[in-house]
Amino acid sequence: MRPEILYPLFAPLTVLPGVGPKLAPLVERLVEGGHVVDLLWHLPSGMIDRRFSPPLTEAPEGRICTFVVRVLEHHTGFGPRSPTRVVCGDGSGGRLNLVYFHLKRGFIEKILPIGSTRVVSGKVEYNYNEPQIVHPDHVGPPEDLESLQRVEPVYPMTAGVQPRVLGKAMLGALGRVPVLPEWMDAPLKARHGWAEWDAALRTAHAPEDEEDLSAMAPARMRLAYDELLANQLALLLVRQSQKRLAGRPLAGDGRLREKVLAALPFALTGAQARSLEEIYADMAEPSRMLRLLQGDVGSGKTVVALLAMLNAVETGAQAAMMAPTEILARQHLATLEPLADAAGVRLGLLTGRDKGKAREALLAELAEGRIDILVGTHALFSEDVAFKDLGMAVIDEQHRFGVHQRLQLAAKGRAPDVLVMTATPIPRTLTLTLYGDMDVSRLDEKPPGRKPVQTRTVSTNRLDEIVGAVDRAVQGGAKVYWVCPLVEESEVSDMAAAEERWAYLREHFGDRVGLVHGKMKPTDKDRVMEAFAGDGLDVLVATTVIEVGVNVPEATVMIIEHAERFGLAQLHQLRGRIGRGDKASTCLLLFAEPLSETARARLTIMKDTEDGFRIAEEDLRLRGGGEVLGTRQSGLPEFKLADLAVHGELLAIARDDARLIVDRDPELQTERGKALRVLLYLFERDEGVKTLRSG
Ligand SMILES: Nc1ncnc2c1ncn2[C@@H]1O[C@H](COP(=O)(O)OP(=O)(O)OP(=O)(O)O)[C@@H](O)[C@H]1O
């Protein structure tokens, strides 16, 4: 249970001044969470500094300044559209024009009477060599000077929320910040000169100069460290609890594997063979396997997973394979079926769609041990799914599942061995944040005979030419993916864009073009995917639902619209859908003009390399951790405070720190241990606490 001391932070946003039931959902969207604490994690991205008060003769262009001036003249415009100009002066002999559009009659006379002294503040511009401020942010009596000369934090905003309202709510939230017990290692804190958590949070919300806004500012570093420590500690605690569940040695006699190897139309690559050795050795150990199989797109993870599962099946145990989407679960099943047939292994499929009698029958077979390998989606986690003897589980792209599910899974068998497959090219630092201390096998070699994908960037303005080129490719027998732009924060508009493009392409390709998007019924999706994999379709218009794992080796052309809007990791995943056979493939990255420098640099990386790890590292360098993780769709955890592009070193320290903690105080019983429990709850890593005996 969440400690009482945190209650004020986990109250709903509506407890804050000015946040009513109407505004709350908007703020919730902005800060990605509905609790006071989520608002507190929303740190300023800028500041307004009104402390600068130069003489008018030295007012710099483009800077916010505050002046004390005397009002000299009013010039009312003639037409309804011409501005009103108020001329002011100060002791330096300089002049300043205050410019207003669309004023109500009498307004100027009221707030800026001629002869009065006024404090004005706003951004200085120059017009005909004279400084001016258009619609000053502030005009008031000289007494205002003192209160004005503070620095105001500026927060990233969203439509519908006024900065002033957010500022007030933030003050309310800061007023609720409790003093928490210190969880940080004292020497570390001293070494960096970090403040207490609450003081750091306050400082982070009250920048005094630009440096305070940097991710390297001490207050922000401390907060980032706290977040990373919570992440690392939770992962280690989960691992500890999983390792505690005694595993069992699984070592098959190889009879099924031999049959499958004989049925494969290819020989294993060196990397596949090596990874399998590692996996078999790990499974043979009495402790549980918790291993990550990391392999770039198209590196052949599926076969490795199958052979690993067969190792368990040979001992009489069952295996499960979990995919993040239904499309993928079905595809895995289709891939495994002929091979399983060759070995006489019985497969089953369970997705959310299976209901009623058929589902009951399947579950009965599973419980009786008449299914050797169950493939499915997260439906496999349902409570009523019981295996006779689950020995091994493969989780494909498990970051789409949470750590919670890993725990649930452990409850399903006698502590089954776990192999997590991921194609996401995650740099080492990120692997740590996702998987903590898992053992890793890497498929760092692609199957032979693959031709590099030719990648080109083309302006969207040349759509007609592109359609022409696609037409020629289709005439030549190619299959084409046409990926539609990602529209921020809205699956509905993704869909609209895809539907529009589909309608457009139908004019050229008739019913040889299909459409697949996330909002379609699973059965319809399957139908379209099958048609594309078979003979039914030449062109497949798709949203990013095809991003992960889809395997149609005959597809050799991919068009990606608005490529500049995608994360590089995501582009890499998408492009990984082609170049999977022995034919040459082409990828066209369409971009809308004008293209920013960074966007151009990013697309250039895509042209230059197909190495997922290099792409990820470059992306991290160019854009920061959040971007490598891609958009929200990627499902990877995004840190609220830590930015891995700059806090990578902190992550390593946090990992070591977490290790020491778990070694010395595995149940978090000491004073510091208790404080660390609070930390875990603060960052909602409750799963870490739940693994403790007194959690
Ligand atoms: N050793 C090999 N030699 C030749 N082809 C192989 C080999 N291993 C796998 N393949 C083929 O390569 C293709 C990609 O394999 P697979 O679908 O397992 O990739 P993956 O690693 O899961 O990639 P992704 O993450 O992109 O889905 C498949 O068509 C598979 O049959």
The ligand as a Gaussian input file, in Angstrom:
#p B3LYP/6-31G(d) Opt

LIG

0 1
 N       19.636000     -18.952000     -40.992000
 C       18.781000     -18.459000     -41.882000
 N       19.055000     -18.485000     -43.199000
 C       18.189000     -17.978000     -44.108000
 N       16.995000     -17.444000     -43.790000
 C       16.662000     -17.367000     -42.485000
 C       17.530000     -17.881000     -41.470000
 N       16.925000     -17.685000     -40.279000
 C       15.743000     -17.084000     -40.534000
 N       15.581000     -16.899000     -41.862000
 C       14.437000     -16.256000     -42.533000
 O       14.571000     -14.867000     -42.342000
 C       13.292000     -14.235000     -42.221000
 C       13.243000     -13.408000     -40.961000
 O       13.237000     -14.236000     -39.829000
 P       12.383000     -13.872000     -38.552000
 O       10.994000     -13.548000     -38.940000
 O       12.632000     -14.864000     -37.512000
 O       13.108000     -12.521000     -38.183000
 P       13.026000     -11.719000     -36.851000
 O       14.367000     -11.736000     -36.235000
 O       11.874000     -12.164000     -36.063000
 O       12.824000     -10.282000     -37.430000
 P       11.787000      -9.123000     -37.049000
 O       12.125000      -8.707000     -35.702000
 O       12.083000      -8.127000     -38.090000
 O       10.453000      -9.738000     -37.212000
 C       12.274000     -15.338000     -42.245000
 O       11.707000     -15.388000     -43.522000
 C       13.089000     -16.594000     -41.930000
 O       12.539000     -17.740000     -42.532000

